[in-house]
């Protein structure tokens, strides 16, 4: 089952998502739906709040960009109850985009190394360190669990310059090859 992607300005994207219990109803279905929705919209990662579920889950599959970023070739994971416990390394810039903010890319500074604790879909606990591009993708998706979007992480000047564009995006002025939900619209799965 796939879901439409919530677009910038939708209040669910700004909520701090909550941890779930092991017996959370429909967990495997939700993870399958996140992967299906991510593949359909050609993203590398997708967080549950982006489909309207305010829980601390995100999925990543780097296969589509493995030609450009070989380290992502075999990286396919679901992170449940994710918590980043450490970040280190000098913040480095890289261009980012987001399915919830179509047609917009900005340079974002992020730390190069992170430590993250989470459960996988078999409810096995992990405490892992990542660096490089994988650490960046994880940090981007993880931000969604805290109600943070990559445009929050640009300079104050860029933020001012982006205000009009973001406003237009929240009103539906963008091109996307996937289904979307604007602020105020209803979420319907297919
Ligand atoms: Zn995003």
Backbone and ligand atoms as CSV (ligand in chain L), in Angstrom:
chain,resi,resn,atom,element,x,y,z
A,1,UNK,N,N,0.849,-1.192,0.000
A,1,UNK,CA,C,0.000,0.000,0.000
A,1,UNK,C,C,0.893,1.254,0.000
A,2,UNK,N,N,0.496,2.229,-0.780
A,2,UNK,CA,C,1.282,3.465,-0.775
A,2,UNK,C,C,0.446,4.623,-0.236
A,3,UNK,N,N,1.152,5.599,0.242
A,3,UNK,CA,C,0.538,6.801,0.805
A,3,UNK,C,C,1.013,8.017,0.012
A,4,UNK,N,N,0.218,9.076,0.038
A,4,UNK,CA,C,0.740,10.335,-0.499
A,4,UNK,C,C,1.716,10.956,0.496
A,5,UNK,N,N,2.563,11.832,0.007
A,5,UNK,CA,C,3.588,12.472,0.838
A,5,UNK,C,C,3.078,13.832,1.340
A,6,UNK,N,N,3.186,14.017,2.647
A,6,UNK,CA,C,2.796,15.307,3.222
A,6,UNK,C,C,3.765,16.396,2.766
A,7,UNK,N,N,3.200,17.535,2.433
A,7,UNK,CA,C,3.987,18.642,1.890
A,7,UNK,C,C,4.219,19.725,2.945
A,8,UNK,N,N,5.334,20.398,2.776
A,8,UNK,CA,C,5.752,21.495,3.660
A,8,UNK,C,C,4.556,22.334,4.114
A,9,UNK,N,N,4.475,22.574,5.398
A,9,UNK,CA,C,3.360,23.345,5.940
A,9,UNK,C,C,2.332,22.472,6.631
A,10,UNK,N,N,2.396,21.142,6.343
A,10,UNK,CA,C,1.467,20.237,7.016
A,10,UNK,C,C,1.884,20.111,8.488
A,11,UNK,N,N,0.939,20.299,9.420
A,11,UNK,CA,C,1.328,20.320,10.840
A,11,UNK,C,C,1.949,19.020,11.346
A,12,UNK,N,N,1.603,17.860,10.756
A,12,UNK,CA,C,2.186,16.591,11.240
A,12,UNK,C,C,3.702,16.580,11.032
A,13,UNK,N,N,4.185,17.281,9.999
A,13,UNK,CA,C,5.635,17.327,9.738
A,13,UNK,C,C,6.379,18.080,10.840
A,14,UNK,N,N,5.651,18.826,11.668
A,14,UNK,CA,C,6.282,19.643,12.716
A,14,UNK,C,C,6.164,19.033,14.109
A,15,UNK,N,N,5.485,17.874,14.195
A,15,UNK,CA,C,5.331,17.240,15.501
A,15,UNK,C,C,6.570,16.421,15.861
A,16,UNK,N,N,6.886,16.343,17.149
A,16,UNK,CA,C,7.914,15.406,17.601
A,16,UNK,C,C,7.254,14.031,17.684
A,17,UNK,N,N,7.768,13.088,16.898
A,17,UNK,CA,C,7.149,11.755,16.825
A,17,UNK,C,C,7.475,10.950,18.074
A,18,UNK,N,N,6.623,9.960,18.365
A,18,UNK,CA,C,6.773,9.191,19.599
A,18,UNK,C,C,7.299,7.773,19.310
A,19,UNK,N,N,7.944,7.192,20.323
A,19,UNK,CA,C,8.350,5.788,20.255
A,19,UNK,C,C,7.102,4.909,20.223
A,20,UNK,N,N,7.262,3.707,19.698
A,20,UNK,CA,C,6.147,2.752,19.683
A,20,UNK,C,C,6.471,1.558,20.583
A,21,UNK,N,N,5.429,0.790,20.940
A,21,UNK,CA,C,5.625,-0.454,21.678
A,21,UNK,C,C,5.899,-1.580,20.691
A,22,UNK,N,N,6.486,-2.644,21.223
A,22,UNK,CA,C,6.789,-3.818,20.396
A,22,UNK,C,C,5.520,-4.375,19.740
A,23,UNK,N,N,4.385,-4.265,20.434
A,23,UNK,CA,C,3.130,-4.822,19.894
A,23,UNK,C,C,2.296,-3.788,19.141
A,24,UNK,N,N,2.930,-2.716,18.703
A,24,UNK,CA,C,2.260,-1.690,17.896
A,24,UNK,C,C,1.537,-2.357,16.726
A,25,UNK,N,N,0.258,-2.083,16.641
A,25,UNK,CA,C,-0.564,-2.781,15.645
A,25,UNK,C,C,-0.192,-2.371,14.213
A,26,UNK,N,N,0.064,-3.373,13.378
A,26,UNK,CA,C,0.357,-3.106,11.976
A,26,UNK,C,C,1.760,-2.606,11.700
A,27,UNK,N,N,2.705,-2.961,12.588
A,27,UNK,CA,C,4.081,-2.460,12.420
A,27,UNK,C,C,4.697,-2.904,11.093
A,28,UNK,N,N,4.619,-4.218,10.801
A,28,UNK,CA,C,5.237,-4.704,9.568
A,28,UNK,C,C,4.574,-4.072,8.334
A,29,UNK,N,N,3.247,-3.907,8.413
A,29,UNK,CA,C,2.536,-3.268,7.300
A,29,UNK,C,C,3.020,-1.829,7.103
A,30,UNK,N,N,3.188,-1.113,8.212
A,30,UNK,CA,C,3.638,0.280,8.127
A,30,UNK,C,C,5.025,0.358,7.486
A,31,UNK,N,N,5.916,-0.566,7.877
A,31,UNK,CA,C,7.265,-0.557,7.302
A,31,UNK,C,C,7.201,-0.881,5.799
A,32,UNK,N,N,6.395,-1.890,5.443
A,32,UNK,CA,C,6.218,-2.216,4.022
A,32,UNK,C,C,5.677,-1.005,3.256
A,33,UNK,N,N,4.707,-0.328,3.851
A,33,UNK,CA,C,4.095,0.835,3.189
A,33,UNK,C,C,5.098,1.972,3.022
A,34,UNK,N,N,5.958,2.133,4.030
A,34,UNK,CA,C,6.984,3.183,3.926
A,34,UNK,C,C,7.932,2.883,2.762
A,35,UNK,N,N,8.385,1.603,2.673
A,35,UNK,CA,C,9.264,1.241,1.555
A,35,UNK,C,C,8.531,1.425,0.217
A,36,UNK,N,N,7.291,0.911,0.134
A,36,UNK,CA,C,6.533,1.020,-1.126
A,36,UNK,C,C,6.369,2.482,-1.548
A,37,UNK,N,N,6.012,3.318,-0.570
A,37,UNK,CA,C,5.786,4.738,-0.869
A,37,UNK,C,C,7.094,5.412,-1.282
A,38,UNK,N,N,8.177,5.037,-0.619
A,38,UNK,CA,C,9.489,5.607,-0.948
A,38,UNK,C,C,9.915,5.214,-2.360
A,39,UNK,N,N,9.733,3.938,-2.728
A,39,UNK,CA,C,10.123,3.503,-4.075
A,39,UNK,C,C,9.283,4.221,-5.128
A,40,UNK,N,N,7.981,4.341,-4.845
A,40,UNK,CA,C,7.068,4.963,-5.796
A,40,UNK,C,C,7.433,6.428,-6.039
A,41,UNK,N,N,7.931,7.084,-4.997
A,41,UNK,CA,C,8.260,8.510,-5.134
A,41,UNK,C,C,9.750,8.720,-5.393
A,42,UNK,N,N,10.483,7.599,-5.588
A,42,UNK,CA,C,11.897,7.635,-5.950
A,42,UNK,C,C,12.756,8.379,-4.936
A,43,UNK,N,N,12.460,8.153,-3.663
A,43,UNK,CA,C,13.295,8.722,-2.611
A,43,UNK,C,C,14.315,7.707,-2.130
A,44,UNK,N,N,15.339,8.173,-1.414
A,44,UNK,CA,C,16.360,7.307,-0.835
A,44,UNK,C,C,16.005,6.982,0.617
A,45,UNK,N,N,15.184,7.840,1.212
A,45,UNK,CA,C,14.735,7.634,2.586
A,45,UNK,C,C,13.344,8.200,2.760
A,46,UNK,N,N,12.629,7.681,3.762
A,46,UNK,CA,C,11.288,8.202,4.052
A,46,UNK,C,C,11.002,7.986,5.535
A,47,UNK,N,N,10.471,9.013,6.174
A,47,UNK,CA,C,10.139,8.930,7.595
A,47,UNK,C,C,8.622,8.865,7.754
A,48,UNK,N,N,8.192,8.130,8.797
A,48,UNK,CA,C,6.753,7.907,8.996
A,48,UNK,C,C,5.936,9.210,9.036
A,49,UNK,N,N,6.446,10.280,9.675
A,49,UNK,CA,C,5.646,11.518,9.676
A,49,UNK,C,C,5.337,12.037,8.260
A,50,UNK,N,N,6.181,11.701,7.291
A,50,UNK,CA,C,5.933,12.171,5.921
A,50,UNK,C,C,4.713,11.507,5.281
A,51,UNK,N,N,4.245,10.385,5.860
A,51,UNK,CA,C,2.985,9.809,5.382
A,51,UNK,C,C,1.880,9.983,6.428
A,52,UNK,N,N,2.151,10.851,7.395
A,52,UNK,CA,C,1.106,11.219,8.346
A,52,UNK,C,C,1.080,10.412,9.627
A,53,UNK,N,N,2.124,9.590,9.865
A,53,UNK,CA,C,2.186,8.779,11.090
A,53,UNK,C,C,3.283,9.352,11.982
A,54,UNK,N,N,2.880,9.886,13.114
A,54,UNK,CA,C,3.844,10.566,13.978
A,54,UNK,C,C,4.510,9.594,14.947
A,55,UNK,N,N,5.245,8.628,14.379
A,55,UNK,CA,C,5.995,7.646,15.171
A,55,UNK,C,C,7.450,7.634,14.704
A,56,UNK,N,N,8.349,7.189,15.611
A,56,UNK,CA,C,9.786,7.313,15.343
A,56,UNK,C,C,10.302,6.156,14.473
A,57,UNK,N,N,9.878,6.148,13.228
A,57,UNK,CA,C,10.300,5.114,12.272
A,57,UNK,C,C,10.705,5.795,10.973
A,58,UNK,N,N,11.840,5.358,10.405
A,58,UNK,CA,C,12.158,5.764,9.037
A,58,UNK,C,C,12.836,4.619,8.310
A,59,UNK,N,N,12.786,4.665,6.995
A,59,UNK,CA,C,13.401,3.631,6.166
A,59,UNK,C,C,14.370,4.285,5.185
A,60,UNK,N,N,15.393,3.521,4.808
A,60,UNK,CA,C,16.389,3.993,3.848
A,60,UNK,C,C,16.703,2.842,2.900
A,61,UNK,N,N,16.786,3.129,1.613
A,61,UNK,CA,C,17.320,2.176,0.647
A,61,UNK,C,C,18.141,2.961,-0.362
A,62,UNK,N,N,19.451,2.741,-0.309
A,62,UNK,CA,C,20.354,3.531,-1.142
A,62,UNK,C,C,20.526,3.007,-2.550
A,63,UNK,N,N,19.891,1.869,-2.880
A,63,UNK,CA,C,20.126,1.248,-4.190
A,63,UNK,C,C,19.940,2.211,-5.374
A,64,UNK,N,N,18.886,3.065,-5.380
A,64,UNK,CA,C,18.677,3.926,-6.556
A,64,UNK,C,C,19.838,4.896,-6.836
A,65,UNK,N,N,20.624,5.236,-5.810
A,65,UNK,CA,C,21.720,6.187,-6.040
A,65,UNK,C,C,23.093,5.513,-5.938
A,66,UNK,N,N,23.094,4.168,-6.008
A,66,UNK,CA,C,24.351,3.451,-5.781
A,66,UNK,C,C,25.392,3.703,-6.876
A,67,UNK,N,N,24.937,4.126,-8.068
A,67,UNK,CA,C,25.914,4.471,-9.114
A,67,UNK,C,C,26.757,5.664,-8.689
A,68,UNK,N,N,26.092,6.648,-8.071
A,68,UNK,CA,C,26.795,7.863,-7.648
A,68,UNK,C,C,27.474,7.687,-6.300
A,69,UNK,N,N,26.839,6.928,-5.414
A,69,UNK,CA,C,27.350,6.778,-4.056
A,69,UNK,C,C,27.442,5.288,-3.710
A,70,UNK,N,N,28.561,4.648,-4.112
A,70,UNK,CA,C,28.703,3.191,-3.950
A,70,UNK,C,C,28.485,2.712,-2.522
A,71,UNK,N,N,28.836,3.540,-1.525
A,71,UNK,CA,C,28.691,3.085,-0.127
A,71,UNK,C,C,27.231,2.818,0.237
A,72,UNK,N,N,26.284,3.340,-0.572
A,72,UNK,CA,C,24.866,3.132,-0.284
A,72,UNK,C,C,24.284,1.910,-0.994
A,73,UNK,N,N,25.109,1.240,-1.818
A,73,UNK,CA,C,24.592,0.195,-2.706
A,73,UNK,C,C,23.772,-0.862,-1.965
A,74,UNK,N,N,24.280,-1.356,-0.874
A,74,UNK,CA,C,23.590,-2.445,-0.176
A,74,UNK,C,C,22.972,-1.990,1.132
A,75,UNK,N,N,22.705,-0.710,1.223
A,75,UNK,CA,C,22.182,-0.190,2.486
A,75,UNK,C,C,20.665,-0.097,2.428
A,76,UNK,N,N,19.994,-1.086,3.037
A,76,UNK,CA,C,18.537,-1.066,3.125
A,76,UNK,C,C,18.154,-1.404,4.556
A,77,UNK,N,N,17.567,-0.437,5.246
A,77,UNK,CA,C,17.267,-0.651,6.662
A,77,UNK,C,C,16.017,0.101,7.072
A,78,UNK,N,N,15.329,-0.453,8.073
A,78,UNK,CA,C,14.243,0.259,8.744
A,78,UNK,C,C,14.695,0.546,10.170
A,79,UNK,N,N,14.529,1.779,10.611
A,79,UNK,CA,C,14.929,2.203,11.961
A,79,UNK,C,C,13.662,2.479,12.774
A,80,UNK,N,N,13.524,1.769,13.895
A,80,UNK,CA,C,12.339,1.924,14.752
A,80,UNK,C,C,12.785,2.462,16.110
A,81,UNK,N,N,12.025,3.391,16.647
A,81,UNK,CA,C,12.381,4.064,17.910
A,81,UNK,C,C,13.812,4.592,17.848
A,82,UNK,N,N,14.113,5.270,16.757
A,82,UNK,CA,C,15.467,5.750,16.528
A,82,UNK,C,C,15.808,6.924,17.442
A,83,UNK,N,N,17.021,6.840,18.018
A,83,UNK,CA,C,17.535,7.946,18.831
A,83,UNK,C,C,19.023,8.121,18.545
A,84,UNK,N,N,19.390,9.280,18.029
A,84,UNK,CA,C,20.802,9.599,17.840
A,84,UNK,C,C,21.354,10.043,19.185
A,85,UNK,N,N,22.431,9.371,19.622
A,85,UNK,CA,C,22.965,9.658,20.955
A,85,UNK,C,C,24.262,10.459,20.888
A,86,UNK,N,N,24.943,10.448,19.749
A,86,UNK,CA,C,26.180,11.227,19.598
A,86,UNK,C,C,26.322,11.707,18.172
A,87,UNK,N,N,26.859,12.909,18.024
A,87,UNK,CA,C,27.231,13.420,16.700
A,87,UNK,C,C,28.621,13.995,16.832
A,88,UNK,N,N,29.485,13.723,15.832
A,88,UNK,CA,C,30.838,14.269,15.913
A,88,UNK,C,C,31.392,14.521,14.521
A,89,UNK,N,N,32.537,15.182,14.498
A,89,UNK,CA,C,33.157,15.540,13.220
A,89,UNK,C,C,32.731,16.942,12.826
A,90,UNK,N,N,33.626,17.625,12.089
A,90,UNK,CA,C,33.312,18.985,11.653
A,90,UNK,C,C,32.120,18.965,10.722
A,91,UNK,N,N,31.145,19.862,10.947
A,91,UNK,CA,C,29.999,19.928,10.027
A,91,UNK,C,C,30.457,20.227,8.595
A,92,UNK,N,N,29.908,19.438,7.658
A,92,UNK,CA,C,30.272,19.587,6.248
A,92,UNK,C,C,29.018,19.890,5.432
A,93,UNK,N,N,29.184,20.691,4.360
A,93,UNK,CA,C,28.022,21.036,3.542
A,93,UNK,C,C,27.749,19.979,2.472
A,94,UNK,N,N,26.484,19.777,2.165
A,94,UNK,CA,C,26.104,18.949,1.018
A,94,UNK,C,C,24.702,19.351,0.602
A,95,UNK,N,N,24.449,19.239,-0.690
A,95,UNK,CA,C,23.134,19.602,-1.208
A,95,UNK,C,C,22.111,18.540,-0.818
A,96,UNK,N,N,20.975,18.974,-0.278
A,96,UNK,CA,C,19.908,18.045,0.109
A,96,UNK,C,C,18.586,18.453,-0.508
A,97,UNK,N,N,17.735,17.453,-0.678
A,97,UNK,CA,C,16.363,17.689,-1.088
A,97,UNK,C,C,15.463,16.831,-0.216
A,98,UNK,N,N,14.147,16.959,-0.396
A,98,UNK,CA,C,13.206,16.234,0.458
A,98,UNK,C,C,11.900,16.040,-0.300
A,99,UNK,N,N,11.322,14.831,-0.211
A,99,UNK,CA,C,10.059,14.563,-0.910
A,99,UNK,C,C,8.949,15.487,-0.406
A,100,UNK,N,N,9.066,15.973,0.822
A,100,UNK,CA,C,8.046,16.869,1.374
A,100,UNK,C,C,8.239,18.322,0.943
A,101,UNK,N,N,9.368,18.594,0.273
A,101,UNK,CA,C,9.656,19.954,-0.203
A,101,UNK,C,C,10.109,19.847,-1.661
A,102,UNK,N,N,9.164,19.550,-2.589
A,102,UNK,CA,C,9.556,19.258,-3.968
A,102,UNK,C,C,10.239,20.440,-4.653
A,103,UNK,N,N,11.140,20.102,-5.565
A,103,UNK,CA,C,11.791,21.073,-6.453
A,103,UNK,C,C,12.686,22.074,-5.723
A,104,UNK,N,N,13.159,21.706,-4.545
A,104,UNK,CA,C,14.023,22.647,-3.825
A,104,UNK,C,C,15.232,21.895,-3.275
A,105,UNK,N,N,16.408,22.425,-3.522
A,105,UNK,CA,C,17.624,21.832,-2.947
A,105,UNK,C,C,18.434,22.935,-2.298
A,106,UNK,N,N,19.071,22.609,-1.176
A,106,UNK,CA,C,19.888,23.585,-0.457
A,106,UNK,C,C,21.086,22.879,0.151
A,107,UNK,N,N,22.159,23.646,0.306
A,107,UNK,CA,C,23.321,23.136,1.032
A,107,UNK,C,C,22.995,23.081,2.511
A,108,UNK,N,N,23.263,21.935,3.130
A,108,UNK,CA,C,23.012,21.780,4.558
A,108,UNK,C,C,24.297,21.277,5.225
A,109,UNK,N,N,24.660,21.887,6.349
A,109,UNK,CA,C,25.822,21.433,7.123
A,109,UNK,C,C,25.380,20.375,8.129
A,110,UNK,N,N,26.087,19.239,8.119
A,110,UNK,CA,C,25.808,18.210,9.121
A,110,UNK,C,C,27.108,17.575,9.588
A,111,UNK,N,N,27.086,17.074,10.819
A,111,UNK,CA,C,28.240,16.353,11.346
A,111,UNK,C,C,28.476,15.084,10.525
A,112,UNK,N,N,29.741,14.651,10.471
A,112,UNK,CA,C,30.097,13.540,9.586
A,112,UNK,C,C,29.864,12.171,10.221
A,113,UNK,N,N,29.776,12.112,11.545
A,113,UNK,CA,C,29.666,10.817,12.232
A,113,UNK,C,C,28.543,10.875,13.266
A,114,UNK,N,N,27.765,9.810,13.306
A,114,UNK,CA,C,26.690,9.746,14.306
A,114,UNK,C,C,26.669,8.369,14.965
A,115,UNK,N,N,26.106,8.347,16.170
A,115,UNK,CA,C,25.819,7.078,16.830
A,115,UNK,C,C,24.310,7.028,17.018
A,116,UNK,N,N,23.692,5.919,16.616
A,116,UNK,CA,C,22.236,5.816,16.673
A,116,UNK,C,C,21.807,4.498,17.304
A,117,UNK,N,N,20.774,4.588,18.139
A,117,UNK,CA,C,20.211,3.402,18.782
A,117,UNK,C,C,18.799,3.208,18.259
A,118,UNK,N,N,18.454,1.985,17.897
A,118,UNK,CA,C,17.137,1.724,17.301
A,118,UNK,C,C,16.820,0.232,17.350
A,119,UNK,N,N,15.581,-0.094,17.013
A,119,UNK,CA,C,15.162,-1.484,16.834
A,119,UNK,C,C,14.935,-1.722,15.348
A,120,UNK,N,N,15.234,-2.956,14.905
A,120,UNK,CA,C,14.901,-3.320,13.526
A,120,UNK,C,C,13.517,-3.979,13.522
A,121,UNK,N,N,12.980,-4.337,12.342
A,121,UNK,CA,C,11.615,-4.884,12.295
A,121,UNK,C,C,11.443,-6.208,13.052
A,122,UNK,N,N,12.543,-6.935,13.327
A,122,UNK,CA,C,12.458,-8.147,14.159
A,122,UNK,C,C,12.572,-7.816,15.645
A,123,UNK,N,N,12.574,-6.526,15.933
A,123,UNK,CA,C,12.702,-5.994,17.291
A,123,UNK,C,C,14.028,-6.388,17.938
A,124,UNK,N,N,15.065,-6.426,17.121
A,124,UNK,CA,C,16.427,-6.578,17.648
A,124,UNK,C,C,16.984,-5.170,17.850
A,125,UNK,N,N,17.594,-4.954,19.009
A,125,UNK,CA,C,18.140,-3.642,19.362
A,125,UNK,C,C,19.515,-3.450,18.715
A,126,UNK,N,N,19.753,-2.251,18.209
A,126,UNK,CA,C,21.048,-1.925,17.602
A,126,UNK,C,C,21.588,-0.630,18.191
A,127,UNK,N,N,22.905,-0.580,18.319
A,127,UNK,CA,C,23.598,0.635,18.752
A,127,UNK,C,C,24.784,0.752,17.799
A,128,UNK,N,N,24.684,1.650,16.806
A,128,UNK,CA,C,25.634,1.644,15.693
A,128,UNK,C,C,26.193,3.037,15.408
A,129,UNK,N,N,27.368,3.034,14.787
A,129,UNK,CA,C,28.012,4.282,14.379
A,129,UNK,C,C,28.047,4.317,12.851
A,130,UNK,N,N,27.675,5.456,12.289
A,130,UNK,CA,C,27.718,5.635,10.837
A,130,UNK,C,C,28.460,6.913,10.513
A,131,UNK,N,N,29.054,6.930,9.315
A,131,UNK,CA,C,29.707,8.162,8.873
A,131,UNK,C,C,29.464,8.373,7.389
A,132,UNK,N,N,29.899,9.523,6.913
A,132,UNK,CA,C,29.802,9.818,5.489
A,132,UNK,C,C,28.381,10.010,5.017
A,133,UNK,N,N,28.118,9.536,3.790
A,133,UNK,CA,C,26.822,9.796,3.168
A,133,UNK,C,C,25.681,9.123,3.932
A,134,UNK,N,N,25.942,7.909,4.452
A,134,UNK,CA,C,24.893,7.213,5.199
A,134,UNK,C,C,24.505,8.018,6.441
A,135,UNK,N,N,25.510,8.576,7.128
A,135,UNK,CA,C,25.229,9.394,8.316
A,135,UNK,C,C,24.386,10.613,7.940
A,136,UNK,N,N,24.637,11.150,6.756
A,136,UNK,CA,C,23.860,12.306,6.307
A,136,UNK,C,C,22.402,11.924,6.049
A,137,UNK,N,N,22.193,10.827,5.321
A,137,UNK,CA,C,20.811,10.411,5.026
A,137,UNK,C,C,20.073,10.110,6.333
A,138,UNK,N,N,20.756,9.404,7.248
A,138,UNK,CA,C,20.123,9.094,8.536
A,138,UNK,C,C,19.742,10.383,9.266
A,139,UNK,N,N,20.643,11.356,9.283
A,139,UNK,CA,C,20.350,12.602,10.006
A,139,UNK,C,C,19.174,13.351,9.382
A,140,UNK,N,N,19.097,13.320,8.048
A,140,UNK,CA,C,17.972,13.982,7.374
A,140,UNK,C,C,16.653,13.312,7.767
A,141,UNK,N,N,16.612,11.976,7.680
A,141,UNK,CA,C,15.372,11.259,8.015
A,141,UNK,C,C,15.051,11.396,9.505
A,142,UNK,N,N,16.090,11.321,10.313
A,142,UNK,CA,C,15.913,11.433,11.762
A,142,UNK,C,C,15.314,12.785,12.136
A,143,UNK,N,N,15.744,13.839,11.454
A,143,UNK,CA,C,15.183,15.174,11.708
A,143,UNK,C,C,13.661,15.168,11.593
A,144,UNK,N,N,13.130,14.395,10.622
A,144,UNK,CA,C,11.675,14.341,10.450
A,144,UNK,C,C,10.984,13.846,11.728
A,145,UNK,N,N,11.669,12.982,12.496
A,145,UNK,CA,C,11.069,12.457,13.727
A,145,UNK,C,C,10.994,13.531,14.806
A,146,UNK,N,N,11.815,14.562,14.654
A,146,UNK,CA,C,11.807,15.665,15.624
A,146,UNK,C,C,11.071,16.892,15.081
A,147,UNK,N,N,10.385,16.729,13.968
A,147,UNK,CA,C,9.648,17.856,13.395
A,147,UNK,C,C,10.534,18.892,12.725
A,148,UNK,N,N,11.750,18.470,12.346
A,148,UNK,CA,C,12.720,19.394,11.740
A,148,UNK,C,C,12.851,19.089,10.250
A,149,UNK,N,N,12.901,20.123,9.431
A,149,UNK,CA,C,13.076,19.963,7.981
A,149,UNK,C,C,14.407,20.581,7.567
A,150,UNK,N,N,14.963,20.118,6.437
A,150,UNK,CA,C,16.323,20.558,6.099
A,150,UNK,C,C,16.410,22.058,5.874
A,151,UNK,N,N,15.285,22.664,5.488
A,151,UNK,CA,C,15.295,24.116,5.278
A,151,UNK,C,C,15.428,24.873,6.597
A,152,UNK,N,N,15.209,24.191,7.729
A,152,UNK,CA,C,15.441,24.826,9.039
A,152,UNK,C,C,16.936,24.972,9.306
A,153,UNK,N,N,17.747,24.205,8.571
A,153,UNK,CA,C,19.177,24.139,8.867
A,153,UNK,C,C,20.034,24.993,7.936
A,154,UNK,N,N,19.411,25.850,7.134
A,154,UNK,CA,C,20.192,26.760,6.286
A,154,UNK,C,C,20.417,28.066,7.044
A,155,UNK,N,N,21.267,28.927,6.488
A,155,UNK,CA,C,21.609,30.173,7.177
A,155,UNK,C,C,20.384,31.083,7.281
A,156,UNK,N,N,20.394,32.014,8.233
A,156,UNK,CA,C,19.264,32.955,8.371
A,156,UNK,C,C,18.984,33.705,7.068
A,157,UNK,N,N,20.043,34.056,6.343
A,157,UNK,CA,C,19.848,34.763,5.076
A,157,UNK,C,C,19.126,33.877,4.061
A,158,UNK,N,N,19.609,32.634,3.898
A,158,UNK,CA,C,18.960,31.698,2.964
A,158,UNK,C,C,17.502,31.476,3.367
A,159,UNK,N,N,17.278,31.367,4.686
A,159,UNK,CA,C,15.913,31.154,5.179
A,159,UNK,C,C,14.991,32.265,4.718
A,160,UNK,N,N,15.484,33.507,4.819
A,160,UNK,CA,C,14.662,34.640,4.368
A,160,UNK,C,C,14.375,34.536,2.884
A,161,UNK,N,N,15.416,34.160,2.125
A,161,UNK,CA,C,15.257,34.059,0.672
A,161,UNK,C,C,14.312,32.917,0.282
A,162,UNK,N,N,14.244,31.894,1.118
A,162,UNK,CA,C,13.423,30.719,0.789
A,162,UNK,C,C,11.959,30.888,1.180
A,163,UNK,N,N,11.678,31.884,2.001
A,163,UNK,CA,C,10.348,31.995,2.588
A,163,UNK,C,C,9.242,31.970,1.523
A,164,UNK,N,N,9.419,32.763,0.470
A,164,UNK,CA,C,8.411,32.836,-0.590
A,164,UNK,C,C,8.240,31.510,-1.309
A,165,UNK,N,N,9.379,30.853,-1.593
A,165,UNK,CA,C,9.332,29.552,-2.291
A,165,UNK,C,C,8.603,28.514,-1.451
A,166,UNK,N,N,8.920,28.479,-0.156
A,166,UNK,CA,C,8.296,27.494,0.735
A,166,UNK,C,C,6.798,27.749,0.856
A,167,UNK,N,N,6.450,29.010,0.884
A,167,UNK,CA,C,5.043,29.386,0.944
A,167,UNK,C,C,4.307,28.882,-0.305
A,168,UNK,N,N,4.952,29.063,-1.459
A,168,UNK,CA,C,4.352,28.619,-2.728
A,168,UNK,C,C,4.212,27.092,-2.742
A,169,UNK,N,N,5.254,26.387,-2.264
A,169,UNK,CA,C,5.205,24.918,-2.227
A,169,UNK,C,C,4.039,24.452,-1.350
A,170,UNK,N,N,3.863,25.107,-0.195
A,170,UNK,CA,C,2.789,24.689,0.725
A,170,UNK,C,C,1.408,24.927,0.117
A,171,UNK,N,N,1.354,25.756,-0.909
A,171,UNK,CA,C,0.072,26.010,-1.588
A,171,UNK,C,C,-0.083,25.145,-2.847
A,172,UNK,N,N,0.892,24.255,-3.081
A,172,UNK,CA,C,0.755,23.323,-4.201
A,172,UNK,C,C,1.441,23.766,-5.475
A,173,UNK,N,N,2.240,24.813,-5.407
A,173,UNK,CA,C,2.931,25.289,-6.615
A,173,UNK,C,C,4.256,24.549,-6.774
A,174,UNK,N,N,4.160,23.303,-7.264
A,174,UNK,CA,C,5.358,22.489,-7.525
A,174,UNK,C,C,4.972,21.375,-8.480
A,175,UNK,N,N,5.986,20.721,-9.052
A,175,UNK,CA,C,5.776,19.557,-9.910
A,175,UNK,C,C,6.307,18.336,-9.166
A,176,UNK,N,N,5.475,17.308,-9.014
A,176,UNK,CA,C,5.945,16.069,-8.401
A,176,UNK,C,C,5.311,14.898,-9.136
A,177,UNK,N,N,6.104,13.822,-9.304
A,177,UNK,CA,C,5.602,12.619,-9.982
A,177,UNK,C,C,4.972,11.648,-8.998
A,178,UNK,N,N,4.674,12.100,-7.786
A,178,UNK,CA,C,4.055,11.231,-6.788
A,178,UNK,C,C,2.892,11.981,-6.146
A,179,UNK,N,N,2.019,11.217,-5.477
A,179,UNK,CA,C,0.852,11.837,-4.839
A,179,UNK,C,C,1.281,12.612,-3.599
A,180,UNK,N,N,0.645,13.719,-3.361
A,180,UNK,CA,C,1.018,14.575,-2.233
A,180,UNK,C,C,-0.229,15.008,-1.449
A,181,UNK,N,N,0.011,15.470,-0.233
A,181,UNK,CA,C,-1.045,16.027,0.618
A,181,UNK,C,C,-0.633,17.424,1.039
A,182,UNK,N,N,-1.388,18.407,0.639
A,182,UNK,CA,C,-1.092,19.773,1.051
A,182,UNK,C,C,-1.657,20.011,2.453
A,183,UNK,N,N,-1.124,21.034,3.148
A,183,UNK,CA,C,-1.690,21.384,4.444
A,183,UNK,C,C,-3.205,21.560,4.312
A,184,UNK,N,N,-3.970,20.911,5.204
A,184,UNK,CA,C,-5.419,21.046,5.172
A,184,UNK,C,C,-6.125,19.967,4.358
A,185,UNK,N,N,-5.369,19.222,3.520
A,185,UNK,CA,C,-5.977,18.143,2.741
A,185,UNK,C,C,-6.030,16.854,3.554
A,186,UNK,N,N,-6.924,15.943,3.133
A,186,UNK,CA,C,-7.060,14.628,3.784
A,186,UNK,C,C,-6.031,13.638,3.247
A,187,UNK,N,N,-5.545,12.738,4.134
A,187,UNK,CA,C,-4.596,11.699,3.738
A,187,UNK,C,C,-5.358,10.443,3.357
A,188,UNK,N,N,-5.160,9.944,2.130
A,188,UNK,CA,C,-5.841,8.718,1.719
A,188,UNK,C,C,-4.835,7.744,1.137
A,189,UNK,N,N,-4.775,6.529,1.727
A,189,UNK,CA,C,-3.838,5.519,1.219
A,189,UNK,C,C,-4.448,4.811,0.023
A,190,UNK,N,N,-3.599,4.220,-0.807
A,190,UNK,CA,C,-4.062,3.462,-1.984
A,190,UNK,C,C,-3.467,2.062,-1.937
L,1,ZN,ZN,ZN,12.974,14.731,4.026
